[in-house]
Amino acid sequence: TAQTSERLRAGIAAYNALDPQRPKDTLDAVRGEIDAHGAAGLSPALLSDLFVYRGLARAKLGDDSGSFDDLVIAATIDPTRELDTLTFEPSAKKAFDRAKELVVQRKTVRLTVQSPAGCSVAVDAAPYTGPVDRVVGHHWVRVTCPDREPLGRPIELIADATLPVEPPPYLPPSDTETLVQARTASARAVIVVEVHGTVGTARLIGLDGRERDRRTVMLAGDLGPLADAVGDLLAPPPEHHW
């Protein structure tokens, strides 16, 4: 997803180089990426740019219907946008203004996203802090969590909606899978470190699969105590006896 904005800018540069087919192909690929990742890697302005330039490229290839659909999506993402005549041809501005007229006639609905505690949400690449009003049409939602896989998806709003998004938790490898890797690396043992909420656990496991030692610490936004626990397992402090 970090390369999505780079591909988008490359498509825009290709359009400005007066080569309609190459930017159309590039921006088609970017459209697939934002559908898969919920517009990750883009800003609201870049998300709107994607459909503006994709629509204009399709128009130059004779796909007037597809072009208008893209311009409508761009106007739906940002209904206040105006195309600068210093950057865009008069025909492009005229087509976009026609798309905006259609969008203005649509109703505005409220979107509420329900996600696990501690997760960050973005709607149309903009930070989400509570229910938002959006024009009926295409939109994108992305949820990122510290202990779950990121999840993004396109949505089609037609009325007020509550969207529950439950990203799947990261699944750690089993001890058996970890030991296979340890044996492959010719290690004598392996330390398995796990973080669940505010609890961190470090376990020292021998190649026979038996747990030799364990440390459990409380975390408060800092992994330092867990790093110290790993250090103790790697080099236990000396024991002193009477």
DRENPA-3360 file (N, C-alpha, C; in nm, 2 decimals, always signed):
BEGIN
1 = TAQTSERL = +0.08/-0.12/+0.00/+0.00/+0.00/+0.00/+0.08/+0.13/+0.00 ~ +0.21/+0.12/+0.05/+0.30/+0.23/+0.05/+0.33/+0.28/-0.09 ~ +0.31/+0.20/-0.19/+0.34/+0.23/-0.33/+0.22/+0.28/-0.41 ~ +0.11/+0.28/-0.34/-0.02/+0.32/-0.41/-0.01/+0.46/-0.46 ~ +0.03/+0.55/-0.37/+0.04/+0.69/-0.41/+0.14/+0.72/-0.52 ~ +0.25/+0.64/-0.52/+0.35/+0.65/-0.62/+0.30/+0.61/-0.76 ~ +0.22/+0.50/-0.76/+0.16/+0.46/-0.89/+0.06/+0.56/-0.93 ~ -0.02/+0.62/-0.84/-0.12/+0.72/-0.88/-0.05/+0.84/-0.94;
9 = RAGIAAYN = +0.06/+0.89/-0.88/+0.13/+1.00/-0.94/+0.19/+0.97/-1.07 ~ +0.24/+0.84/-1.09/+0.29/+0.80/-1.22/+0.18/+0.81/-1.32 ~ +0.06/+0.76/-1.29/-0.05/+0.77/-1.38/-0.09/+0.91/-1.42 ~ -0.09/+1.00/-1.32/-0.12/+1.14/-1.35/-0.01/+1.20/-1.44 ~ +0.11/+1.17/-1.42/+0.22/+1.22/-1.50/+0.21/+1.17/-1.64 ~ +0.17/+1.04/-1.66/+0.15/+0.98/-1.79/+0.03/+1.05/-1.86 ~ -0.08/+1.09/-1.79/-0.19/+1.16/-1.85/-0.14/+1.30/-1.90 ~ -0.06/+1.37/-1.82/-0.02/+1.50/-1.85/+0.08/+1.49/-1.97;
17 = ALDPQRPK = +0.14/+1.37/-2.00/+0.23/+1.35/-2.11/+0.15/+1.32/-2.24 ~ +0.01/+1.33/-2.23/-0.08/+1.32/-2.35/-0.07/+1.17/-2.40 ~ -0.07/+1.07/-2.31/-0.07/+0.93/-2.35/-0.19/+0.87/-2.27 ~ -0.31/+0.87/-2.33/-0.43/+0.83/-2.25/-0.43/+0.68/-2.21 ~ -0.38/+0.59/-2.29/-0.39/+0.45/-2.26/-0.30/+0.41/-2.14 ~ -0.18/+0.46/-2.13/-0.09/+0.42/-2.02/-0.15/+0.47/-1.89 ~ -0.19/+0.59/-1.87/-0.25/+0.63/-1.74/-0.38/+0.56/-1.71 ~ -0.46/+0.52/-1.81/-0.58/+0.45/-1.78/-0.54/+0.31/-1.72;
25 = DTLDAVRG = -0.45/+0.24/-1.78/-0.41/+0.11/-1.73/-0.35/+0.12/-1.59 ~ -0.27/+0.22/-1.57/-0.20/+0.24/-1.44/-0.31/+0.28/-1.33 ~ -0.40/+0.36/-1.36/-0.51/+0.40/-1.27/-0.61/+0.29/-1.25 ~ -0.63/+0.21/-1.35/-0.71/+0.09/-1.32/-0.65/+0.00/-1.21 ~ -0.52/-0.02/-1.22/-0.45/-0.10/-1.12/-0.46/-0.03/-0.98 ~ -0.45/+0.10/-0.97/-0.46/+0.17/-0.85/-0.60/+0.15/-0.79 ~ -0.70/+0.16/-0.88/-0.84/+0.14/-0.83/-0.86/+0.00/-0.77 ~ -0.79/-0.10/-0.83/-0.80/-0.23/-0.76/-0.73/-0.24/-0.63;
33 = EIDAHGAA = -0.62/-0.16/-0.61/-0.55/-0.15/-0.48/-0.64/-0.09/-0.38 ~ -0.70/+0.02/-0.41/-0.78/+0.09/-0.31/-0.90/+0.01/-0.27 ~ -0.96/-0.07/-0.36/-1.07/-0.15/-0.33/-1.02/-0.26/-0.23 ~ -0.90/-0.31/-0.25/-0.85/-0.42/-0.16/-0.80/-0.37/-0.03 ~ -0.76/-0.24/-0.02/-0.70/-0.19/+0.11/-0.77/-0.07/+0.16 ~ -0.89/-0.03/+0.11/-0.96/+0.08/+0.17/-0.89/+0.21/+0.15 ~ -0.83/+0.23/+0.03/-0.76/+0.36/+0.00/-0.64/+0.39/+0.09 ~ -0.58/+0.28/+0.14/-0.46/+0.30/+0.22/-0.35/+0.37/+0.14;
41 = GLSPALLS = -0.27/+0.46/+0.20/-0.16/+0.52/+0.13/-0.20/+0.65/+0.05 ~ -0.33/+0.68/+0.05/-0.37/+0.80/-0.02/-0.43/+0.90/+0.08 ~ -0.43/+1.03/+0.04/-0.50/+1.13/+0.11/-0.64/+1.15/+0.04 ~ -0.73/+1.22/+0.10/-0.86/+1.25/+0.04/-0.84/+1.32/-0.10 ~ -0.75/+1.41/-0.11/-0.73/+1.48/-0.24/-0.67/+1.38/-0.34 ~ -0.58/+1.29/-0.31/-0.53/+1.20/-0.40/-0.64/+1.10/-0.44 ~ -0.72/+1.06/-0.35/-0.83/+0.97/-0.38/-0.93/+1.03/-0.48 ~ -0.96/+1.16/-0.47/-1.04/+1.23/-0.57/-0.96/+1.24/-0.70;
49 = DLFVYRGL = -0.83/+1.27/-0.69/-0.75/+1.28/-0.82/-0.76/+1.15/-0.90 ~ -0.76/+1.03/-0.83/-0.76/+0.90/-0.90/-0.87/+0.90/-0.99 ~ -0.99/+0.94/-0.95/-1.11/+0.92/-1.03/-1.12/+1.04/-1.13 ~ -1.07/+1.16/-1.10/-1.07/+1.26/-1.19/-0.98/+1.23/-1.32 ~ -0.86/+1.19/-1.29/-0.77/+1.16/-1.40/-0.81/+1.03/-1.47 ~ -0.86/+0.93/-1.40/-0.90/+0.81/-1.46/-1.02/+0.84/-1.55 ~ -1.11/+0.92/-1.51/-1.23/+0.96/-1.59/-1.19/+1.03/-1.71 ~ -1.09/+1.13/-1.70/-1.05/+1.20/-1.82/-0.97/+1.12/-1.92;
57 = ARAKLGDD = -0.90/+1.02/-1.87/-0.82/+0.93/-1.96/-0.92/+0.84/-2.03 ~ -1.03/+0.80/-1.96/-1.13/+0.71/-2.03/-1.20/+0.79/-2.14 ~ -1.23/+0.92/-2.11/-1.29/+1.01/-2.21/-1.21/+1.02/-2.34 ~ -1.08/+1.03/-2.32/-0.99/+1.05/-2.44/-0.99/+0.92/-2.52 ~ -1.02/+0.80/-2.45/-1.03/+0.67/-2.52/-1.16/+0.64/-2.58 ~ -1.26/+0.74/-2.56/-1.39/+0.72/-2.62/-1.49/+0.65/-2.53 ~ -1.45/+0.63/-2.40/-1.54/+0.57/-2.30/-1.62/+0.67/-2.23 ~ -1.71/+0.74/-2.29/-1.78/+0.85/-2.23/-1.86/+0.81/-2.10;
65 = SGSFDDLV = -1.93/+0.70/-2.11/-2.01/+0.65/-2.00/-1.92/+0.62/-1.88 ~ -1.81/+0.55/-1.90/-1.72/+0.51/-1.79/-1.65/+0.64/-1.73 ~ -1.62/+0.73/-1.82/-1.56/+0.86/-1.78/-1.65/+0.93/-1.69 ~ -1.78/+0.94/-1.72/-1.87/+1.02/-1.64/-1.89/+0.95/-1.50 ~ -1.89/+0.82/-1.50/-1.91/+0.75/-1.37/-1.79/+0.78/-1.28 ~ -1.67/+0.78/-1.34/-1.55/+0.81/-1.25/-1.56/+0.96/-1.20 ~ -1.60/+1.05/-1.28/-1.61/+1.19/-1.24/-1.71/+1.21/-1.13 ~ -1.82/+1.13/-1.14/-1.92/+1.13/-1.04/-1.86/+1.08/-0.90;
73 = IAATIDPT = -1.78/+0.98/-0.91/-1.72/+0.92/-0.79/-1.63/+1.03/-0.73 ~ -1.55/+1.10/-0.81/-1.46/+1.20/-0.77/-1.54/+1.31/-0.70 ~ -1.65/+1.35/-0.75/-1.73/+1.46/-0.69/-1.80/+1.41/-0.57 ~ -1.83/+1.28/-0.56/-1.89/+1.22/-0.44/-1.79/+1.23/-0.32 ~ -1.66/+1.20/-0.35/-1.56/+1.20/-0.25/-1.54/+1.34/-0.20 ~ -1.54/+1.44/-0.29/-1.52/+1.58/-0.25/-1.62/+1.67/-0.33 ~ -1.74/+1.69/-0.28/-1.84/+1.77/-0.35/-1.81/+1.91/-0.37 ~ -1.71/+1.96/-0.29/-1.67/+2.10/-0.30/-1.56/+2.13/-0.40;
81 = RELDTLTF = -1.51/+2.03/-0.46/-1.39/+2.04/-0.55/-1.42/+2.12/-0.67 ~ -1.33/+2.20/-0.71/-1.34/+2.27/-0.84/-1.21/+2.24/-0.92 ~ -1.23/+2.22/-1.05/-1.11/+2.19/-1.13/-1.05/+2.33/-1.18 ~ -0.92/+2.34/-1.17/-0.85/+2.46/-1.20/-0.84/+2.47/-1.36 ~ -0.88/+2.57/-1.42/-0.87/+2.58/-1.57/-0.72/+2.60/-1.61 ~ -0.63/+2.63/-1.52/-0.49/+2.64/-1.55/-0.43/+2.51/-1.56 ~ -0.49/+2.41/-1.50/-0.44/+2.27/-1.50/-0.52/+2.18/-1.59 ~ -0.65/+2.20/-1.60/-0.73/+2.11/-1.68/-0.79/+2.19/-1.80;
89 = EPSAKKAF = -0.82/+2.11/-1.91/-0.88/+2.17/-2.03/-1.02/+2.21/-2.00 ~ -1.07/+2.31/-2.07/-1.21/+2.36/-2.04/-1.31/+2.24/-2.06 ~ -1.29/+2.15/-2.15/-1.38/+2.04/-2.17/-1.38/+1.95/-2.04 ~ -1.27/+1.93/-1.98/-1.26/+1.85/-1.86/-1.33/+1.92/-1.75 ~ -1.32/+2.05/-1.73/-1.39/+2.12/-1.62/-1.54/+2.11/-1.65 ~ -1.58/+2.12/-1.77/-1.72/+2.12/-1.80/-1.78/+1.98/-1.77 ~ -1.71/+1.88/-1.80/-1.76/+1.74/-1.77/-1.76/+1.72/-1.62 ~ -1.66/+1.77/-1.55/-1.66/+1.75/-1.40/-1.78/+1.83/-1.34;
97 = DRAKELVV = -1.80/+1.95/-1.39/-1.91/+2.03/-1.33/-2.04/+1.97/-1.35 ~ -2.06/+1.90/-1.47/-2.18/+1.82/-1.49/-2.20/+1.71/-1.39 ~ -2.09/+1.64/-1.36/-2.09/+1.54/-1.26/-2.13/+1.59/-1.12 ~ -2.07/+1.71/-1.09/-2.10/+1.77/-0.96/-2.25/+1.81/-0.95 ~ -2.31/+1.85/-1.06/-2.45/+1.88/-1.06/-2.54/+1.76/-1.02 ~ -2.50/+1.65/-1.07/-2.57/+1.52/-1.04/-2.55/+1.49/-0.89 ~ -2.43/+1.50/-0.84/-2.40/+1.47/-0.70/-2.47/+1.56/-0.60 ~ -2.48/+1.69/-0.64/-2.55/+1.79/-0.55/-2.69/+1.75/-0.53;
105 = QRKTVRLT = -2.75/+1.68/-0.63/-2.89/+1.65/-0.62/-2.92/+1.52/-0.53 ~ -2.81/+1.45/-0.50/-2.82/+1.33/-0.41/-2.83/+1.37/-0.27 ~ -2.89/+1.29/-0.19/-2.91/+1.32/-0.05/-2.78/+1.28/+0.03 ~ -2.77/+1.34/+0.14/-2.65/+1.31/+0.23/-2.70/+1.21/+0.34 ~ -2.62/+1.11/+0.37/-2.66/+1.01/+0.47/-2.55/+1.00/+0.57 ~ -2.58/+0.94/+0.68/-2.48/+0.92/+0.79/-2.42/+0.78/+0.80 ~ -2.29/+0.78/+0.81/-2.22/+0.65/+0.82/-2.15/+0.64/+0.96 ~ -2.18/+0.53/+1.03/-2.12/+0.50/+1.16/-2.04/+0.37/+1.14;
113 = VQSPAGCS = -1.91/+0.37/+1.18/-1.82/+0.26/+1.17/-1.80/+0.20/+1.31 ~ -1.83/+0.08/+1.33/-1.80/+0.01/+1.45/-1.68/-0.08/+1.44 ~ -1.57/-0.05/+1.52/-1.45/-0.12/+1.52/-1.40/-0.16/+1.66 ~ -1.31/-0.25/+1.67/-1.26/-0.29/+1.81/-1.19/-0.17/+1.87 ~ -1.19/-0.17/+2.01/-1.13/-0.06/+2.08/-0.98/-0.05/+2.05 ~ -0.93/+0.07/+2.04/-0.79/+0.09/+2.01/-0.75/+0.10/+1.86 ~ -0.85/+0.08/+1.78/-0.83/+0.08/+1.63/-0.85/+0.22/+1.57 ~ -0.78/+0.24/+1.46/-0.79/+0.37/+1.39/-0.87/+0.34/+1.27;
121 = VAVDAAPY = -0.96/+0.44/+1.23/-1.05/+0.42/+1.12/-1.04/+0.54/+1.02 ~ -1.04/+0.51/+0.90/-1.04/+0.62/+0.79/-1.16/+0.60/+0.70 ~ -1.22/+0.71/+0.66/-1.33/+0.70/+0.56/-1.29/+0.79/+0.45 ~ -1.28/+0.74/+0.33/-1.23/+0.81/+0.21/-1.10/+0.87/+0.24 ~ -1.01/+0.79/+0.31/-0.87/+0.83/+0.34/-0.86/+0.94/+0.44 ~ -0.97/+0.98/+0.50/-0.97/+1.09/+0.60/-0.99/+1.03/+0.74 ~ -0.92/+1.07/+0.85/-0.94/+1.02/+0.98/-1.09/+1.02/+1.02 ~ -1.13/+0.91/+1.08/-1.27/+0.90/+1.13/-1.27/+0.91/+1.28;
129 = TGPVDRVV = -1.34/+1.00/+1.34/-1.35/+1.01/+1.49/-1.49/+0.99/+1.54 ~ -1.59/+0.97/+1.45/-1.73/+0.95/+1.49/-1.81/+0.95/+1.37 ~ -1.94/+0.93/+1.38/-2.03/+0.93/+1.27/-2.01/+1.05/+1.17 ~ -2.01/+1.02/+1.04/-1.98/+1.12/+0.94/-2.09/+1.12/+0.84 ~ -2.11/+1.24/+0.78/-2.21/+1.25/+0.68/-2.14/+1.25/+0.54 ~ -2.20/+1.16/+0.45/-2.14/+1.15/+0.32/-2.26/+1.14/+0.22 ~ -2.22/+1.19/+0.10/-2.32/+1.19/-0.01/-2.34/+1.04/-0.06 ~ -2.46/+1.01/-0.09/-2.49/+0.87/-0.14/-2.39/+0.84/-0.26;
137 = GHHWVRVT = -2.34/+0.72/-0.25/-2.25/+0.67/-0.36/-2.13/+0.59/-0.31 ~ -2.02/+0.59/-0.39/-1.91/+0.50/-0.35/-1.82/+0.57/-0.25 ~ -1.78/+0.49/-0.15/-1.69/+0.54/-0.05/-1.59/+0.42/+0.00 ~ -1.49/+0.45/+0.07/-1.39/+0.35/+0.12/-1.37/+0.37/+0.27 ~ -1.36/+0.25/+0.33/-1.34/+0.25/+0.48/-1.21/+0.16/+0.50 ~ -1.13/+0.20/+0.60/-1.01/+0.13/+0.64/-1.00/+0.13/+0.79 ~ -0.97/+0.01/+0.85/-0.95/+0.00/+0.99/-0.81/-0.06/+1.01 ~ -0.73/+0.00/+1.10/-0.60/-0.05/+1.14/-0.60/-0.06/+1.29;
145 = CPDREPLG = -0.54/-0.17/+1.34/-0.53/-0.20/+1.48/-0.39/-0.24/+1.51 ~ -0.35/-0.22/+1.64/-0.21/-0.27/+1.68/-0.19/-0.42/+1.68 ~ -0.30/-0.49/+1.71/-0.29/-0.64/+1.72/-0.38/-0.71/+1.62 ~ -0.42/-0.65/+1.51/-0.50/-0.71/+1.41/-0.45/-0.68/+1.27 ~ -0.49/-0.76/+1.18/-0.45/-0.73/+1.04/-0.53/-0.61/+0.99 ~ -0.47/-0.52/+0.91/-0.55/-0.40/+0.86/-0.66/-0.45/+0.76 ~ -0.77/-0.39/+0.76/-0.88/-0.43/+0.68/-0.94/-0.31/+0.61 ~ -0.95/-0.31/+0.48/-1.02/-0.20/+0.41/-1.12/-0.26/+0.31;
153 = RPIELIAD = -1.22/-0.18/+0.28/-1.32/-0.22/+0.18/-1.39/-0.11/+0.12 ~ -1.44/-0.12/+0.00/-1.53/-0.02/-0.06/-1.67/-0.05/-0.01 ~ -1.75/+0.06/-0.01/-1.89/+0.05/+0.03/-1.97/+0.13/-0.06 ~ -2.10/+0.10/-0.07/-2.19/+0.17/-0.15/-2.30/+0.22/-0.06 ~ -2.30/+0.35/-0.03/-2.40/+0.41/+0.06/-2.52/+0.45/-0.01 ~ -2.63/+0.40/+0.04/-2.76/+0.44/-0.02/-2.86/+0.50/+0.09 ~ -2.82/+0.48/+0.22/-2.90/+0.53/+0.33/-2.81/+0.53/+0.45 ~ -2.87/+0.59/+0.56/-2.79/+0.59/+0.69/-2.75/+0.44/+0.72;
161 = ATLPVEPP = -2.62/+0.42/+0.76/-2.57/+0.29/+0.77/-2.48/+0.28/+0.89 ~ -2.48/+0.17/+0.96/-2.38/+0.13/+1.06/-2.30/+0.01/+1.01 ~ -2.17/+0.03/+1.00/-2.09/-0.07/+0.94/-2.00/-0.13/+1.04 ~ -2.02/-0.25/+1.08/-1.93/-0.32/+1.18/-1.81/-0.37/+1.10 ~ -1.69/-0.34/+1.15/-1.57/-0.39/+1.08/-1.48/-0.46/+1.19 ~ -1.46/-0.59/+1.17/-1.39/-0.67/+1.27/-1.27/-0.73/+1.20 ~ -1.15/-0.66/+1.20/-1.03/-0.71/+1.14/-0.99/-0.84/+1.21 ~ -0.94/-0.94/+1.14/-0.90/-1.06/+1.20/-0.77/-1.04/+1.28;
169 = PYLPPSDT = -0.76/-1.10/+1.40/-0.63/-1.09/+1.48/-0.52/-1.15/+1.41 ~ -0.40/-1.10/+1.44/-0.28/-1.16/+1.39/-0.26/-1.30/+1.45 ~ -0.23/-1.40/+1.37/-0.22/-1.54/+1.42/-0.07/-1.57/+1.43 ~ -0.02/-1.58/+1.55/+0.12/-1.62/+1.57/+0.15/-1.76/+1.53 ~ +0.27/-1.80/+1.49/+0.30/-1.94/+1.46/+0.29/-2.02/+1.59 ~ +0.26/-2.15/+1.57/+0.25/-2.24/+1.68/+0.39/-2.27/+1.73 ~ +0.40/-2.33/+1.85/+0.54/-2.36/+1.90/+0.60/-2.46/+1.81 ~ +0.52/-2.55/+1.75/+0.58/-2.66/+1.66/+0.64/-2.59/+1.54;
177 = ETLVQART = +0.57/-2.49/+1.48/+0.62/-2.42/+1.36/+0.75/-2.34/+1.40 ~ +0.75/-2.28/+1.52/+0.86/-2.20/+1.56/+0.99/-2.29/+1.58 ~ +0.97/-2.41/+1.64/+1.08/-2.50/+1.66/+1.14/-2.56/+1.53 ~ +1.05/-2.58/+1.43/+1.10/-2.62/+1.30/+1.20/-2.52/+1.25 ~ +1.17/-2.39/+1.26/+1.26/-2.28/+1.21/+1.38/-2.28/+1.30 ~ +1.37/-2.30/+1.43/+1.48/-2.30/+1.52/+1.58/-2.41/+1.48 ~ +1.53/-2.53/+1.46/+1.62/-2.64/+1.42/+1.68/-2.61/+1.29 ~ +1.61/-2.55/+1.19/+1.67/-2.52/+1.06/+1.78/-2.42/+1.08;
185 = ASARAVIV = +1.77/-2.33/+1.18/+1.88/-2.23/+1.20/+1.99/-2.29/+1.29 ~ +1.98/-2.42/+1.33/+2.08/-2.48/+1.42/+2.08/-2.41/+1.55 ~ +1.97/-2.36/+1.60/+1.96/-2.29/+1.73/+1.95/-2.40/+1.84 ~ +1.99/-2.36/+1.96/+1.98/-2.46/+2.07/+1.85/-2.44/+2.15 ~ +1.79/-2.32/+2.13/+1.66/-2.30/+2.19/+1.60/-2.18/+2.12 ~ +1.48/-2.14/+2.16/+1.41/-2.03/+2.10/+1.33/-1.95/+2.20 ~ +1.33/-1.82/+2.19/+1.25/-1.74/+2.28/+1.13/-1.69/+2.20 ~ +1.01/-1.72/+2.25/+0.88/-1.68/+2.19/+0.83/-1.56/+2.27;
193 = VEVHGTVG = +0.81/-1.45/+2.20/+0.76/-1.32/+2.27/+0.62/-1.29/+2.22 ~ +0.53/-1.27/+2.31/+0.39/-1.24/+2.27/+0.34/-1.12/+2.34 ~ +0.26/-1.04/+2.28/+0.19/-0.92/+2.34/+0.04/-0.93/+2.32 ~ -0.03/-0.93/+2.43/-0.17/-0.94/+2.43/-0.23/-0.82/+2.51 ~ -0.27/-0.72/+2.44/-0.32/-0.60/+2.52/-0.20/-0.54/+2.60 ~ -0.21/-0.53/+2.73/-0.11/-0.47/+2.81/-0.02/-0.58/+2.88 ~ -0.03/-0.70/+2.84/+0.05/-0.81/+2.90/+0.15/-0.86/+2.80 ~ +0.27/-0.87/+2.84/+0.38/-0.92/+2.75/+0.44/-1.05/+2.81;
201 = TARLIGLD = +0.46/-1.15/+2.73/+0.51/-1.28/+2.78/+0.63/-1.32/+2.69 ~ +0.74/-1.36/+2.76/+0.85/-1.42/+2.69/+0.88/-1.56/+2.75 ~ +0.89/-1.65/+2.66/+0.91/-1.79/+2.70/+1.03/-1.85/+2.63 ~ +1.11/-1.92/+2.71/+1.23/-1.99/+2.66/+1.20/-2.13/+2.64 ~ +1.21/-2.18/+2.51/+1.17/-2.32/+2.48/+1.28/-2.39/+2.42 ~ +1.31/-2.51/+2.48/+1.42/-2.59/+2.42/+1.38/-2.66/+2.30 ~ +1.47/-2.72/+2.22/+1.44/-2.79/+2.10/+1.35/-2.91/+2.12 ~ +1.35/-2.96/+2.25/+1.26/-3.07/+2.28/+1.12/-3.03/+2.30;
209 = GRERDRRT = +1.09/-2.90/+2.28/+0.95/-2.85/+2.30/+0.92/-2.82/+2.44 ~ +1.00/-2.84/+2.54/+0.97/-2.81/+2.68/+1.01/-2.67/+2.71 ~ +0.92/-2.60/+2.79/+0.94/-2.47/+2.83/+1.04/-2.47/+2.95 ~ +1.15/-2.39/+2.93/+1.26/-2.39/+3.03/+1.24/-2.27/+3.13 ~ +1.19/-2.16/+3.08/+1.17/-2.04/+3.16/+1.07/-1.95/+3.10 ~ +1.02/-1.86/+3.19/+0.91/-1.77/+3.14/+0.92/-1.64/+3.22 ~ +0.89/-1.53/+3.15/+0.87/-1.40/+3.21/+0.74/-1.33/+3.16 ~ +0.67/-1.28/+3.26/+0.54/-1.20/+3.22/+0.55/-1.07/+3.28;
217 = VMLAGDLG = +0.53/-0.96/+3.20/+0.54/-0.82/+3.24/+0.41/-0.75/+3.20 ~ +0.39/-0.64/+3.27/+0.28/-0.55/+3.23/+0.34/-0.43/+3.15 ~ +0.26/-0.40/+3.04/+0.31/-0.30/+2.95/+0.22/-0.18/+2.95 ~ +0.27/-0.06/+2.94/+0.20/+0.07/+2.94/+0.24/+0.15/+2.82 ~ +0.23/+0.10/+2.70/+0.28/+0.18/+2.58/+0.42/+0.18/+2.56 ~ +0.50/+0.10/+2.64/+0.64/+0.09/+2.62/+0.68/-0.06/+2.63 ~ +0.76/-0.10/+2.53/+0.80/-0.24/+2.53/+0.93/-0.27/+2.60 ~ +0.98/-0.16/+2.67/+1.11/-0.18/+2.74/+1.11/-0.29/+2.85;
225 = PLADAVGD = +1.00/-0.30/+2.93/+1.00/-0.41/+3.03/+1.01/-0.55/+2.96 ~ +0.95/-0.56/+2.84/+0.95/-0.69/+2.77/+1.09/-0.72/+2.72 ~ +1.15/-0.61/+2.67/+1.29/-0.63/+2.62/+1.38/-0.67/+2.74 ~ +1.36/-0.61/+2.86/+1.44/-0.65/+2.97/+1.42/-0.80/+3.01 ~ +1.29/-0.84/+2.99/+1.26/-0.98/+3.02/+1.33/-1.08/+2.92 ~ +1.33/-1.04/+2.80/+1.41/-1.12/+2.70/+1.55/-1.12/+2.73 ~ +1.61/-1.01/+2.78/+1.75/-1.01/+2.82/+1.78/-1.10/+2.93 ~ +1.68/-1.11/+3.03/+1.70/-1.20/+3.14/+1.70/-1.35/+3.09;
233 = LLAPPPEH = +1.62/-1.38/+2.99/+1.62/-1.51/+2.94/+1.74/-1.55/+2.86 ~ +1.80/-1.45/+2.79/+1.92/-1.47/+2.72/+2.04/-1.48/+2.81 ~ +2.05/-1.40/+2.91/+2.16/-1.40/+3.00/+2.11/-1.39/+3.14 ~ +2.06/-1.50/+3.20/+2.01/-1.49/+3.34/+2.11/-1.43/+3.44 ~ +2.06/-1.34/+3.53/+2.15/-1.28/+3.63/+2.20/-1.39/+3.72 ~ +2.32/-1.38/+3.77/+2.38/-1.48/+3.85/+2.30/-1.50/+3.99 ~ +2.29/-1.62/+4.04/+2.22/-1.64/+4.16/+2.33/-1.65/+4.27 ~ +2.30/-1.59/+4.39/+2.39/-1.59/+4.50/+2.32/-1.66/+4.61;
241 = HW = +2.39/-1.75/+4.67/+2.34/-1.84/+4.78/+2.43/-1.82/+4.91 ~ +2.37/-1.84/+5.02/+2.45/-1.84/+5.14/+2.53/-1.96/+5.14;
% end
